[in-house]
Amino acid sequence: MLPSDRLSFITLLILTFKVCVAEQSELICSHQPIVALAGDDVILPCYLDPPISASFETVVWTKPGLDPEYIHFHQDGRLMFETQNPSYFYRTRLFVDELQNGNVSMKIFKVKISDAGKYFCFLRSMLKEASIQLTVGVVSTPIIEVVSNNSGRVVLQCESKGWYPEPEVVWLDGEGNLLSAGPTETVRGPDDLYTVSSRVTVEKRHSNNFTCRVQQKDINQTRETHIYVPDDSFPVQSSSDRIRIIIIPPVCIIVLFIIITLIICTKRNQKNETEQEEDEGQQQDVKTTEFLTQINTEDERQKTLENTERCSVQRRRLKRSSSDGERGGRRKEEWRKSL
């Protein structure tokens, strides 16, 4: 076998070995989201396992939704700037010295909120791909101030500007117990950052220490501020105020009870009067009906008497006319006899 043939054979064996190893190797990126604060540098870990060299591999990092979507295009040992998305110019790099160990992680400098999202690492020759999630957060320290105090209580306000994602606000006393506060007011600015504010009314306690805590669980970030409220900040109640507090509530309850009783009695009286009026109306209707019935009966009796009298008169007339006829006949017969 010629030396050149031997060299070609050895090269073929090496390439075959690399292909076999590459097929057995797996591209792995972090399964947990990577969290970074805006302005910090972050590494998106991704590597080959078992490790094999990726020094001559084309390593491509992309982020879907961008145009172009190429975040970092590494080919022939260098970054292809002409294919890179402009928003990532001079902000990404690979660990070139680690490529031979299968480390294809990418570093992003000065992370922005817009950098948050899902990234893909693709090894072109090996046809391997893996994804990783980047979460970017922004935090700020809250500020507490006393906004009012009356009736022996103090109202505290906590405000924190410039958070991302949207955080939540909780209040704690000196012993770490949660305090009942009003609803949190949230405002989202044009820069997509959130401003949150919350108020809580507190009373004098053993320590008079209070804490405003602003937290964001998705990025595992917490910021808090403590405040001490001196005893003289709580208004002192005079004896007259205490007497008022003791007397006024029972008096109000009694007055309210009296008012309710009067209302109930008034409604009952009105109801009784209404029922009485209805009964009287019904009785009056009955009397009216009886009266009308009586009148109708008397009218009928009167008409009957009148009809009876008329019949009697007509009978009398008939009798008279018949008796007169008989008398006339007798006279005519007597006159005939006399002739």
Backbone torsions as a table, in degrees:
resi	resn	phi	psi	omega
1	MET	NA	133.5	-178.5
2	LEU	-72.4	154.7	179.1
3	PRO	-57.9	-39.1	-179.9
4	SER	-65.4	-37.5	177.9
5	ASP	-66.6	-39.0	177.3
6	ARG	-61.7	-43.2	-179.6
7	LEU	-62.9	-42.2	178.2
8	SER	-64.5	-39.2	-180.0
9	PHE	-64.9	-43.2	179.3
10	ILE	-64.1	-43.0	178.5
11	THR	-60.6	-41.7	178.8
12	LEU	-63.5	-40.4	177.8
13	LEU	-63.1	-42.1	-179.8
14	ILE	-63.4	-45.6	179.6
15	LEU	-63.4	-40.9	178.5
16	THR	-62.9	-40.9	178.7
17	PHE	-63.3	-43.1	-179.8
18	LYS	-63.8	-40.9	179.6
19	VAL	-63.7	-42.0	179.3
20	CYS	-63.5	-43.8	179.4
21	VAL	-65.9	-41.4	-179.8
22	ALA	-61.9	-37.5	179.1
23	GLU	-66.4	-33.0	179.7
24	GLN	-80.1	-23.9	-177.8
25	SER	-78.8	150.5	-177.9
26	GLU	-123.9	138.6	177.3
27	LEU	-87.2	120.8	-174.9
28	ILE	-123.5	128.4	171.3
29	CYS	-116.3	164.3	-178.1
30	SER	-59.9	131.1	177.7
31	HIS	-81.5	-18.5	178.0
32	GLN	-92.1	142.1	177.6
33	PRO	-59.6	140.1	176.0
34	ILE	-90.1	126.5	-176.8
35	VAL	-107.2	133.5	178.4
36	ALA	-143.1	149.5	175.6
37	LEU	-93.1	145.7	-179.0
38	ALA	-56.5	133.8	-178.9
39	GLY	96.2	-17.6	179.1
40	ASP	-86.1	167.3	171.7
41	ASP	-95.2	147.1	-177.6
42	VAL	-140.5	147.6	177.7
43	ILE	-112.8	128.6	173.9
44	LEU	-96.4	99.8	-173.7
45	PRO	-72.2	132.8	178.2
46	CYS	-156.6	133.1	-174.1
47	TYR	-153.2	165.0	177.0
48	LEU	-96.0	134.2	-179.3
49	ASP	-137.2	121.4	-3.0
50	PRO	-64.3	151.3	-173.8
51	PRO	-66.8	132.0	171.3
52	ILE	-136.2	160.8	-176.0
53	SER	-69.5	137.5	174.5
54	ALA	-121.7	24.4	-176.3
55	SER	-62.7	-35.5	-178.0
56	PHE	-105.1	16.6	-178.2
57	GLU	-91.3	148.0	172.1
58	THR	-85.4	111.2	-177.2
59	VAL	-103.8	122.2	-176.2
60	VAL	-123.8	124.4	173.3
61	TRP	-108.5	129.7	-178.5
62	THR	-131.7	161.1	174.0
63	LYS	-135.8	107.8	-177.9
64	PRO	-57.9	144.2	179.5
65	GLY	102.1	-15.2	178.2
66	LEU	-95.2	158.2	177.6
67	ASP	-137.8	105.8	-1.4
68	PRO	-74.8	161.1	-175.5
69	GLU	-89.2	-1.6	-177.9
70	TYR	-78.6	119.2	176.9
71	ILE	-88.1	-42.1	178.7
72	HIS	-150.1	122.0	-178.6
73	PHE	-119.5	102.8	-177.3
74	HIS	-103.5	117.8	-178.7
75	GLN	-145.7	139.1	179.9
76	ASP	55.8	38.0	174.7
77	GLY	77.6	12.5	180.0
78	ARG	-147.9	164.6	178.0
79	LEU	-83.9	130.5	178.6
80	MET	-88.9	91.2	-175.8
81	PHE	-62.2	-33.0	-174.4
82	GLU	-65.3	-18.9	179.8
83	THR	-101.9	-6.0	-173.6
84	GLN	-80.4	143.8	175.5
85	ASN	-65.3	133.1	-174.9
86	PRO	-58.2	-30.3	-177.7
87	SER	-69.0	-10.1	179.7
88	TYR	-113.2	12.1	178.2
89	PHE	-57.4	129.8	176.2
90	TYR	59.9	22.0	179.4
91	ARG	-120.6	3.6	-179.5
92	THR	-133.3	153.7	173.2
93	ARG	-162.5	155.2	172.1
94	LEU	-99.9	161.0	175.4
95	PHE	-89.4	84.9	-172.6
96	VAL	-56.5	-39.7	-179.2
97	ASP	-66.9	-19.3	-178.0
98	GLU	-96.6	-4.2	-179.4
99	LEU	-61.0	-35.9	-179.7
100	GLN	-64.7	-19.4	177.8
101	ASN	-97.0	7.8	178.8
102	GLY	84.4	10.2	179.9
103	ASN	-89.3	110.7	-179.5
104	VAL	-113.6	25.8	-179.8
105	SER	-62.3	152.7	178.8
106	MET	-120.7	140.5	178.0
107	LYS	-109.4	134.2	177.0
108	ILE	-113.4	129.0	-179.2
109	PHE	-95.8	144.6	175.6
110	LYS	48.2	68.2	-176.2
111	VAL	-60.3	142.2	176.4
112	LYS	-113.9	163.0	176.8
113	ILE	-60.8	-36.8	-179.2
114	SER	-67.4	-13.8	179.0
115	ASP	-75.8	-14.8	-178.1
116	ALA	-63.2	142.3	178.2
117	GLY	146.8	-166.4	-176.8
118	LYS	-100.5	132.6	180.0
119	TYR	-116.7	151.2	177.7
120	PHE	-124.0	136.0	174.0
121	CYS	-109.5	127.7	-175.6
122	PHE	-129.1	127.7	174.9
123	LEU	-103.2	108.1	-168.2
124	ARG	-63.6	-50.7	-175.6
125	SER	-67.2	-37.7	-177.6
126	MET	-83.7	-10.7	-178.6
127	LEU	56.2	47.7	179.6
128	LYS	-121.4	142.8	-177.5
129	GLU	-144.6	144.8	176.1
130	ALA	-148.9	158.4	-177.6
131	SER	-123.6	161.3	179.7
132	ILE	-152.1	146.2	-177.3
133	GLN	-105.6	133.4	177.1
134	LEU	-114.5	126.3	176.2
135	THR	-112.9	127.7	-178.0
136	VAL	-113.8	133.5	-179.9
137	GLY	-126.8	159.4	175.1
138	VAL	-131.8	134.0	-177.5
139	VAL	-131.1	162.7	174.7
140	SER	-153.8	158.8	-178.5
141	THR	-83.9	131.2	-179.9
142	PRO	-73.0	158.0	178.4
143	ILE	-121.3	133.4	179.7
144	ILE	-112.6	140.1	174.5
145	GLU	-145.5	154.0	176.8
146	VAL	-88.0	121.5	-176.4
147	VAL	-101.0	-24.9	177.9
148	SER	-168.0	159.2	172.8
149	ASN	-148.4	128.6	178.3
150	ASN	-159.5	158.6	177.9
151	SER	52.6	36.3	176.6
152	GLY	77.2	11.1	-180.0
153	ARG	-125.4	158.0	179.6
154	VAL	-122.8	135.5	177.9
155	VAL	-103.6	122.1	179.6
156	LEU	-108.3	141.6	176.5
157	GLN	-121.3	133.9	178.9
158	CYS	-119.2	132.4	179.8
159	GLU	-136.6	139.3	178.0
160	SER	-139.9	125.3	-176.1
161	LYS	-107.7	144.1	172.5
162	GLY	82.2	61.5	177.2
163	TRP	-118.0	148.0	172.3
164	TYR	-158.9	131.0	-8.0
165	PRO	-65.6	-175.6	-177.2
166	GLU	-61.4	128.0	-178.9
167	PRO	-96.6	-179.6	173.3
168	GLU	-123.9	156.7	-176.5
169	VAL	-120.3	133.9	175.4
170	VAL	-133.2	151.0	177.4
171	TRP	-112.8	142.5	179.3
172	LEU	-131.3	149.0	173.3
173	ASP	-90.2	-173.2	-176.4
174	GLY	-64.1	-23.0	180.0
175	GLU	-94.7	3.6	179.1
176	GLY	85.8	11.7	179.0
177	ASN	-83.9	143.0	178.5
178	LEU	-69.3	139.2	176.7
179	LEU	-104.5	147.2	178.2
180	SER	-81.0	115.0	-177.6
181	ALA	-117.8	167.1	176.7
182	GLY	-72.5	174.5	-179.5
183	PRO	-63.5	144.3	179.2
184	THR	-78.1	131.3	176.2
185	GLU	-92.1	128.4	-176.9
186	THR	-123.8	131.5	178.0
187	VAL	-128.3	129.4	177.9
188	ARG	-103.9	122.5	-176.4
189	GLY	-84.7	173.6	179.1
190	PRO	-63.2	-19.8	177.8
191	ASP	-89.5	9.4	179.4
192	ASP	72.0	7.6	177.6
193	LEU	-89.7	148.3	-176.2
194	TYR	-103.0	140.9	170.7
195	THR	-115.4	126.1	-178.0
196	VAL	-120.5	146.0	177.0
197	SER	-145.1	148.6	-177.7
198	SER	-149.9	147.8	178.2
199	ARG	-121.5	147.8	177.2
200	VAL	-142.2	140.7	176.9
201	THR	-100.4	124.3	-175.5
202	VAL	-120.7	154.8	175.4
203	GLU	-114.5	167.3	-179.4
204	LYS	-63.3	131.3	-178.9
205	ARG	-128.6	-176.9	-176.9
206	HIS	-63.3	-45.1	-176.5
207	SER	-103.3	-25.2	-177.2
208	ASN	60.3	25.3	175.5
209	ASN	-99.6	134.5	-179.0
210	PHE	-135.4	149.8	-176.2
211	THR	-130.8	133.4	171.3
212	CYS	-105.2	120.9	-178.3
213	ARG	-117.2	125.2	175.5
214	VAL	-110.8	126.1	-173.9
215	GLN	-138.6	150.1	177.0
216	GLN	-132.9	108.8	-172.7
217	LYS	-72.8	-30.3	-177.8
218	ASP	-63.7	-34.3	179.4
219	ILE	-106.1	4.7	176.7
220	ASN	55.1	48.4	-179.0
221	GLN	-123.5	139.0	179.3
222	THR	-139.1	136.4	173.8
223	ARG	-132.7	138.9	-178.8
224	GLU	-144.3	155.3	179.3
225	THR	-133.2	140.3	-179.1
226	HIS	-108.5	151.4	176.7
227	ILE	-142.8	141.7	175.0
228	TYR	-111.2	126.9	180.0
229	VAL	-103.5	113.5	-179.3
230	PRO	-62.1	156.8	-179.6
231	ASP	-60.7	-36.3	-176.9
232	ASP	-71.8	-7.2	176.2
233	SER	-77.6	-19.5	177.6
234	PHE	-89.7	120.9	179.9
235	PRO	-58.2	136.2	179.0
236	VAL	-87.0	130.0	-179.7
237	GLN	-82.6	131.0	176.9
238	SER	-78.2	169.7	179.7
239	SER	-64.2	-36.7	179.1
240	SER	-64.8	-38.3	177.5
241	ASP	-63.7	-40.3	179.1
242	ARG	-64.4	-40.8	179.0
243	ILE	-62.3	-42.4	178.5
244	ARG	-61.0	-43.4	-179.6
245	ILE	-63.0	-34.9	-178.8
246	ILE	-76.5	-39.8	-172.1
247	ILE	-87.0	-43.5	-171.3
248	ILE	-58.6	-47.4	-178.6
249	PRO	-58.2	-47.5	178.0
250	PRO	-61.8	-40.4	179.4
251	VAL	-61.3	-43.8	179.0
252	CYS	-61.0	-39.7	179.4
253	ILE	-64.7	-42.8	179.8
254	ILE	-63.7	-46.5	179.7
255	VAL	-60.7	-42.1	178.9
256	LEU	-63.1	-40.1	178.1
257	PHE	-62.9	-42.9	179.7
258	ILE	-62.9	-44.3	-179.4
259	ILE	-61.4	-44.2	179.6
260	ILE	-63.1	-41.2	178.8
261	THR	-62.2	-44.4	179.0
262	LEU	-61.7	-41.2	179.7
263	ILE	-63.0	-43.5	-179.9
264	ILE	-63.8	-44.8	179.8
265	CYS	-63.0	-43.1	179.4
266	THR	-60.0	-44.0	179.4
267	LYS	-64.2	-38.8	178.4
268	ARG	-64.3	-44.8	179.5
269	ASN	-60.9	-43.9	178.6
270	GLN	-61.3	-39.6	179.5
271	LYS	-65.4	-43.2	179.6
272	ASN	-63.7	-43.6	178.9
273	GLU	-61.3	-41.0	179.5
274	THR	-63.5	-43.7	178.6
275	GLU	-64.0	-39.6	179.9
276	GLN	-64.3	-43.4	178.5
277	GLU	-62.3	-38.9	178.3
278	GLU	-64.5	-40.9	178.6
279	ASP	-63.4	-45.5	179.2
280	GLU	-61.4	-39.8	178.8
281	GLY	-63.6	-40.4	178.9
282	GLN	-65.2	-42.4	178.3
283	GLN	-62.2	-41.6	179.4
284	GLN	-63.6	-38.6	177.8
285	ASP	-63.9	-39.4	178.8
286	VAL	-63.8	-45.3	179.6
287	LYS	-62.0	-42.5	179.9
288	THR	-62.1	-41.8	179.3
289	THR	-63.3	-43.3	178.8
290	GLU	-63.5	-40.4	-179.5
291	PHE	-64.1	-45.4	179.0
292	LEU	-63.3	-38.8	178.4
293	THR	-63.0	-42.3	179.5
294	GLN	-63.0	-42.3	179.8
295	ILE	-62.3	-44.0	179.6
296	ASN	-61.7	-39.2	179.5
297	THR	-64.7	-44.2	179.5
298	GLU	-63.8	-39.2	178.3
299	ASP	-62.3	-41.9	179.3
300	GLU	-64.8	-40.2	177.7
301	ARG	-61.9	-43.7	-178.8
302	GLN	-62.1	-43.5	179.0
303	LYS	-63.3	-38.4	179.6
304	THR	-63.6	-44.6	178.7
305	LEU	-61.6	-43.1	-179.5
306	GLU	-62.8	-42.7	178.9
307	ASN	-63.9	-38.7	179.1
308	THR	-63.6	-44.3	179.6
309	GLU	-62.9	-40.5	179.6
310	ARG	-61.8	-43.6	178.8
311	CYS	-61.7	-40.8	179.9
312	SER	-63.7	-43.1	-179.8
313	VAL	-62.4	-43.3	-179.1
314	GLN	-64.3	-38.7	178.3
315	ARG	-63.8	-43.6	179.4
316	ARG	-60.4	-42.4	-179.4
317	ARG	-63.1	-42.2	179.5
318	LEU	-62.8	-42.0	179.0
319	LYS	-62.2	-42.9	179.8
320	ARG	-61.8	-44.0	-177.7
321	SER	-65.9	-36.4	179.7
322	SER	-70.3	-39.8	179.2
323	SER	-67.3	-37.1	177.8
324	ASP	-64.5	-36.6	179.7
325	GLY	-67.2	-39.1	179.7
326	GLU	-65.5	-41.8	179.1
327	ARG	-62.4	-40.2	-179.8
328	GLY	-64.7	-37.6	-179.5
329	GLY	-66.7	-39.5	179.8
330	ARG	-64.0	-42.7	-179.8
331	ARG	-62.7	-41.7	179.2
332	LYS	-63.3	-38.8	-179.8
333	GLU	-67.3	-40.6	179.6
334	GLU	-64.7	-36.4	-178.9
335	TRP	-69.0	-37.1	178.3
336	ARG	-66.3	-42.3	180.0
337	LYS	-63.9	-35.2	-178.6
338	SER	-69.2	-26.2	177.7
339	LEU	-75.5	NA	NA
